[in-house]
């Protein structure tokens, strides 16, 4: 006879590249009774979630919604809705998630013009313009916060440049939204997407996305149907728009969690939240450098939410991370792709970005590394 037991999961100190720690209020929200996806109370909640997302994206875009899926679904949604077979698409690759956009764009029939820089570097306006001068492009896609390297791509002036050449600017803000300014309207970004599990501080499972009126006009003028039925914004907007027409069954509980996480963002205030992420990142950077550990990204383009530190000579990536987990209950992550075995990735995002977490991690590393 088989026996059953309740699910029991240990509570880790999550200091990797995501998911981040979840605030107790968000956990409480996740446990609220499930409503129907067209229940009047849930429909009212949808509007509040959209307002909260506009606040954190720093936009007034009408089409601002949480896509039902992870951050990768947000990336696919951002690309498939604006790519038709044969479209010329420029993708900047400064790490793993740029390569993922190249792959997705190609699957939707784009002619992909891939720009590569070393993993940890960023693009200049001049480099993007040099590629735009070679011929028309429909889209330019850049990773704002490259999770694989810890680099923060500057976006000032980028949309103005892209628009001068008749293209749309798409940005991956999965690791930046809620931790550093995104400023969708001020910067003129056409499409920005993210995930809930990083600086927003909710569990993984939803992908916030915001679309400018300029991009919506491009979407309305498509000559072919969107390649993905599930991620077709022309259909999804009927559910999240005024009509509230059924498209799919939304993950009700996940939306509860997102609502509460966005409430916490509002209560803290964006500027205070950005300052907190920066303050704790600088504390971490100073502590790592005091141990003579080299940081992978130069200070000018270093992402406060995610730090990449080079693994010192003579130490095993997996052994150090294993000891952190076994002895201190702390999770950090290693590198992958070109940086596999070369760096550790330390996330201080959302509820994880707290002084006591930085102090505990630095103390644990000093002991393990003998520094």
C-alpha positions as CSV (number, residue, x, y, z in Angstrom):
1,X,0.0,0.0,0.0
2,X,1.3,3.4,-1.0
3,X,1.5,6.2,1.5
4,X,0.9,9.9,0.9
5,X,2.3,12.9,2.6
6,X,1.9,16.7,2.3
7,X,4.3,18.4,0.0
8,X,7.1,20.0,2.0
9,X,9.6,22.3,0.2
10,X,12.6,23.8,2.0
11,X,12.7,27.6,2.0
12,X,16.0,28.6,0.4
13,X,17.7,32.0,0.4
14,X,17.4,32.6,-3.4
15,X,20.3,34.8,-4.5
16,X,20.6,33.5,-8.0
17,X,19.4,35.0,-11.3
18,X,15.8,34.1,-10.6
19,X,13.4,33.3,-9.2
20,X,13.9,35.7,-6.4
21,X,12.4,35.5,-2.9
22,X,8.7,35.9,-2.6
23,X,7.3,38.4,0.0
24,X,4.9,36.8,2.6
25,X,2.1,39.1,1.4
26,X,2.5,37.6,-2.1
27,X,2.3,34.1,-0.7
28,X,-0.9,35.0,1.1
29,X,-2.4,36.4,-2.1
30,X,-1.6,33.2,-4.0
31,X,-3.7,31.3,-1.4
32,X,-6.9,33.4,-2.0
33,X,-10.0,31.5,-3.4
34,X,-9.9,30.9,-7.2
35,X,-12.5,32.8,-9.2
36,X,-13.6,32.3,-12.8
37,X,-11.6,34.1,-15.4
38,X,-14.7,36.2,-16.3
39,X,-15.9,36.7,-12.8
40,X,-16.8,40.4,-12.3
41,X,-14.4,40.7,-9.3
42,X,-11.5,39.2,-11.3
43,X,-12.2,41.4,-14.2
44,X,-12.0,44.4,-11.9
45,X,-8.7,43.0,-10.6
46,X,-7.4,42.8,-14.1
47,X,-7.7,46.5,-14.6
48,X,-5.8,47.1,-11.3
49,X,-3.0,44.8,-12.4
50,X,-2.7,46.7,-15.7
51,X,-2.5,50.0,-13.9
52,X,0.3,48.5,-11.7
53,X,2.2,47.3,-14.7
54,X,1.9,50.7,-16.3
55,X,3.4,52.2,-13.2
56,X,6.4,49.9,-13.1
57,X,7.0,50.0,-16.9
58,X,6.7,53.9,-16.6
59,X,4.2,54.0,-19.4
60,X,0.7,55.1,-20.4
61,X,0.4,52.4,-23.1
62,X,-3.1,51.0,-23.3
63,X,-1.9,47.6,-24.3
64,X,0.0,46.7,-21.1
65,X,-0.8,43.1,-19.9
66,X,0.6,40.1,-18.2
67,X,1.0,37.3,-20.8
68,X,0.1,33.9,-19.4
69,X,3.5,32.3,-19.5
70,X,7.1,32.8,-18.3
71,X,9.5,35.5,-19.5
72,X,10.3,33.4,-22.5
73,X,6.7,33.5,-23.5
74,X,6.9,37.3,-23.2
75,X,9.9,37.3,-25.5
76,X,8.1,35.1,-28.1
77,X,5.0,37.3,-27.8
78,X,7.1,40.4,-28.5
79,X,8.6,38.9,-31.6
80,X,5.9,36.8,-33.2
81,X,3.3,39.6,-33.3
82,X,5.6,42.0,-35.2
83,X,7.5,39.6,-37.5
84,X,6.1,38.4,-40.8
85,X,8.0,36.0,-43.2
86,X,10.8,37.9,-44.9
87,X,11.0,40.8,-42.5
88,X,14.5,42.1,-41.8
89,X,15.2,42.0,-38.0
90,X,18.3,43.3,-36.3
91,X,19.1,41.5,-33.0
92,X,21.9,42.6,-30.7
93,X,23.7,39.7,-29.0
94,X,25.7,40.4,-25.8
95,X,24.8,37.1,-24.1
96,X,22.6,34.1,-24.1
97,X,19.2,35.8,-24.3
98,X,20.2,37.7,-27.4
99,X,20.9,34.4,-29.0
100,X,17.4,33.2,-27.9
101,X,15.8,36.2,-29.7
102,X,17.8,35.3,-32.9
103,X,16.5,31.7,-32.7
104,X,12.9,32.8,-32.2
105,X,12.9,35.5,-34.9
106,X,14.3,33.0,-37.4
107,X,11.5,30.5,-36.5
108,X,8.9,33.1,-37.5
109,X,10.5,33.6,-40.9
110,X,12.6,36.7,-40.3
111,X,15.7,37.6,-42.1
112,X,17.9,38.0,-39.0
113,X,20.8,40.4,-39.0
114,X,22.7,39.3,-35.9
115,X,25.1,41.8,-34.2
116,X,27.6,40.2,-31.7
117,X,29.7,41.7,-29.0
118,X,31.7,40.0,-26.3
119,X,29.5,38.6,-23.5
120,X,29.5,41.3,-20.8
121,X,29.8,44.2,-23.3
122,X,27.0,46.6,-24.5
123,X,26.1,48.3,-27.8
124,X,26.7,51.9,-28.7
125,X,24.3,54.0,-30.7
126,X,26.9,54.2,-33.4
127,X,27.1,50.5,-33.7
128,X,23.4,50.1,-34.1
129,X,23.2,52.9,-36.6
130,X,26.0,51.4,-38.7
131,X,23.8,48.3,-39.1
132,X,20.7,50.3,-39.8
133,X,22.5,52.2,-42.6
134,X,23.1,48.9,-44.4
135,X,19.4,48.5,-45.3
136,X,15.9,48.8,-43.9
137,X,14.8,46.8,-40.9
138,X,11.4,46.3,-39.4
139,X,12.6,45.6,-35.8
140,X,15.7,46.2,-33.7
141,X,15.7,43.8,-30.6
142,X,18.0,44.4,-27.7
143,X,18.4,42.9,-24.2
144,X,18.1,45.7,-21.6
145,X,19.4,43.5,-18.8
146,X,21.4,40.5,-20.0
147,X,20.8,37.8,-17.3
148,X,23.7,35.6,-18.5
149,X,26.3,38.3,-18.1
150,X,25.1,41.0,-15.7
151,X,25.4,43.8,-18.3
152,X,22.9,46.7,-18.5
153,X,22.4,47.9,-22.1
154,X,22.1,51.8,-22.3
155,X,18.8,52.7,-24.0
156,X,19.0,56.5,-24.0
157,X,18.5,57.7,-27.6
158,X,18.1,54.2,-28.9
159,X,14.4,54.4,-29.9
160,X,14.9,57.8,-31.5
161,X,17.7,56.4,-33.6
162,X,15.7,53.3,-34.5
163,X,12.6,55.3,-35.4
164,X,14.6,57.5,-37.8
165,X,15.2,54.4,-39.8
166,X,11.6,53.4,-39.8
167,X,12.0,50.4,-37.3
168,X,10.5,49.4,-34.0
169,X,12.6,48.9,-30.8
170,X,11.9,45.8,-28.8
171,X,13.6,45.4,-25.4
172,X,14.0,42.4,-23.1
173,X,13.5,43.8,-19.6
174,X,13.1,40.5,-17.8
175,X,15.8,41.2,-15.2
176,X,15.5,45.0,-15.2
177,X,11.8,45.7,-14.6
178,X,11.2,46.8,-11.0
179,X,14.9,47.0,-10.3
180,X,16.2,49.8,-12.6
181,X,14.4,52.4,-14.5
182,X,12.8,51.1,-17.8
183,X,11.1,54.4,-18.8
184,X,9.2,53.0,-21.7
185,X,7.4,56.3,-22.6
186,X,10.3,58.6,-21.9
187,X,12.7,56.5,-24.0
188,X,10.2,55.8,-26.7
189,X,10.4,52.0,-26.5
190,X,7.9,50.3,-28.7
191,X,7.7,46.8,-27.1
192,X,9.1,45.8,-23.7
193,X,8.6,42.5,-22.0
194,X,9.6,41.0,-18.6
195,X,8.9,38.2,-16.2
196,X,7.3,38.3,-12.7
197,X,9.9,36.2,-10.9
198,X,12.8,38.7,-10.7
199,X,12.7,42.3,-9.4
200,X,8.9,42.4,-9.3
201,X,9.1,39.6,-6.7
202,X,6.2,37.2,-7.7
203,X,6.7,33.6,-8.6
204,X,7.4,32.7,-12.2
205,X,4.5,32.2,-14.6
206,X,3.5,35.6,-16.0
207,X,5.2,37.8,-18.6
208,X,4.3,41.5,-18.4
209,X,4.5,43.2,-21.8
210,X,3.7,46.7,-23.0
211,X,3.2,47.8,-26.6
212,X,3.2,51.4,-27.9
213,X,0.6,52.8,-30.2
214,X,3.2,52.9,-33.0
215,X,3.7,49.2,-32.6
216,X,0.0,48.5,-32.4
217,X,-0.4,50.2,-35.7
218,X,2.2,47.9,-37.2
219,X,0.3,44.9,-35.7
220,X,-3.0,46.1,-37.2
221,X,-1.4,46.3,-40.6
222,X,-0.1,42.8,-40.8
223,X,-0.6,41.0,-44.1
224,X,-0.5,37.5,-42.5
225,X,-1.9,36.0,-39.3
226,X,0.3,36.1,-36.2
227,X,2.3,32.9,-36.2
228,X,1.2,31.9,-32.6
229,X,-2.5,31.5,-31.8
230,X,-1.9,31.5,-28.1
231,X,0.3,34.6,-28.1
232,X,-1.6,36.6,-30.7
233,X,-2.0,40.1,-29.2
234,X,-4.9,40.9,-31.5
235,X,-6.9,38.2,-29.8
236,X,-5.4,38.6,-26.3
237,X,-6.3,42.3,-26.2
238,X,-9.9,41.5,-26.5
239,X,-9.7,39.7,-23.2
240,X,-7.5,42.3,-21.5
241,X,-9.2,45.2,-23.3
242,X,-12.7,46.7,-22.7
243,X,-14.5,43.8,-24.3
244,X,-13.2,41.2,-21.8
245,X,-13.9,38.5,-24.3
246,X,-12.7,35.0,-23.6
247,X,-9.4,34.0,-25.1
248,X,-7.9,31.5,-22.7
249,X,-8.3,30.6,-19.0
250,X,-5.9,33.0,-17.2
251,X,-3.8,31.7,-14.3
252,X,-6.0,33.3,-11.7
253,X,-3.8,32.6,-8.6
254,X,-0.7,33.9,-10.4
255,X,-2.5,37.1,-11.2
256,X,-3.4,37.5,-7.5
257,X,0.3,37.1,-6.7
258,X,1.3,39.7,-9.3
259,X,-1.4,42.1,-8.0
260,X,0.1,42.0,-4.5
261,X,3.7,42.2,-5.7
262,X,2.7,45.4,-7.7
263,X,1.1,46.8,-4.6
264,X,4.3,46.3,-2.7
265,X,6.2,48.1,-5.6
266,X,3.8,51.1,-5.3
267,X,4.0,51.3,-1.6
268,X,7.8,51.4,-1.7
269,X,7.9,53.8,-4.7
270,X,9.9,53.2,-7.8
271,X,12.7,55.6,-7.0
272,X,13.2,54.1,-3.5
273,X,13.1,50.6,-5.0
274,X,15.7,51.5,-7.6
275,X,17.9,53.1,-4.9
276,X,17.5,49.9,-2.7
277,X,18.7,47.6,-5.5
278,X,21.6,49.9,-6.2
279,X,22.6,50.3,-2.6
280,X,22.7,46.6,-1.9
281,X,24.5,45.9,-5.2
282,X,27.2,48.3,-4.3
283,X,27.6,46.7,-0.9
284,X,28.0,43.3,-2.6
285,X,30.5,44.7,-5.1
286,X,32.6,46.2,-2.4
287,X,32.6,43.0,-0.4
288,X,33.6,40.9,-3.3
289,X,36.4,43.2,-4.3
290,X,37.6,43.2,-0.7
291,X,38.1,39.4,-1.2
292,X,40.1,40.1,-4.4
293,X,37.3,38.7,-6.5
294,X,37.1,40.2,-10.0
295,X,33.7,41.4,-11.3
296,X,32.9,40.5,-14.9
297,X,31.2,43.7,-16.1
298,X,32.8,47.2,-15.8
299,X,31.1,49.5,-13.4
300,X,29.6,51.8,-16.1
301,X,27.4,49.0,-17.5
302,X,27.0,46.8,-14.4
303,X,23.5,45.6,-13.6
304,X,22.6,46.3,-10.0
305,X,20.1,43.5,-9.9
306,X,22.5,40.7,-11.0
307,X,26.2,40.6,-10.4
308,X,28.6,38.3,-12.2
309,X,31.9,37.5,-10.4
310,X,34.7,35.6,-12.0
311,X,35.5,32.3,-10.3
312,X,39.0,32.5,-8.8
313,X,41.8,30.2,-9.8
314,X,41.8,26.9,-8.0
315,X,38.2,26.8,-7.0
316,X,35.4,24.6,-8.5
317,X,32.2,26.3,-9.6
318,X,30.0,23.5,-8.5
319,X,31.8,22.7,-5.3
320,X,31.5,26.3,-4.0
321,X,27.9,26.6,-5.0
322,X,27.2,23.2,-3.5
323,X,28.7,24.2,-0.1
324,X,26.7,27.4,-0.1
325,X,23.5,25.4,-0.6
326,X,24.4,22.6,1.9
327,X,26.0,24.6,4.6
328,X,24.2,28.0,4.4
329,X,21.0,27.3,2.4
330,X,22.0,29.9,-0.1
331,X,21.4,29.5,-3.9
332,X,23.6,31.3,-6.4
333,X,24.1,30.2,-10.0
334,X,27.0,29.5,-12.3
335,X,27.5,30.8,-15.8
336,X,26.3,29.1,-19.0
337,X,27.0,29.4,-22.7
338,X,30.3,31.2,-23.3
339,X,30.7,31.8,-19.5
340,X,30.0,28.3,-18.3
341,X,32.5,27.5,-15.5
342,X,33.9,31.0,-15.6
343,X,31.5,33.1,-13.4
344,X,29.1,33.0,-10.6
345,X,25.8,34.9,-11.0
346,X,24.4,36.6,-7.8
347,X,21.0,38.1,-7.9
348,X,19.7,40.8,-5.5
349,X,16.2,41.2,-6.9
350,X,12.9,42.3,-5.3
351,X,12.5,40.8,-1.8
352,X,15.9,39.2,-2.1
353,X,17.6,42.6,-2.2
354,X,18.1,43.0,1.5
355,X,21.2,44.0,3.6
356,X,21.1,40.9,5.7
357,X,21.2,38.7,2.7
358,X,24.3,40.5,1.3
359,X,26.1,40.2,4.7
360,X,25.3,36.5,5.0
361,X,26.4,35.7,1.5
362,X,29.7,37.6,1.9
363,X,30.4,35.9,5.2
364,X,29.7,32.5,3.7
365,X,32.0,33.2,0.7
366,X,34.8,34.4,3.0
367,X,34.6,31.1,4.9
368,X,34.4,28.9,1.9
369,X,37.1,30.7,-0.1
370,X,39.3,31.2,2.9
371,X,39.5,35.0,2.3
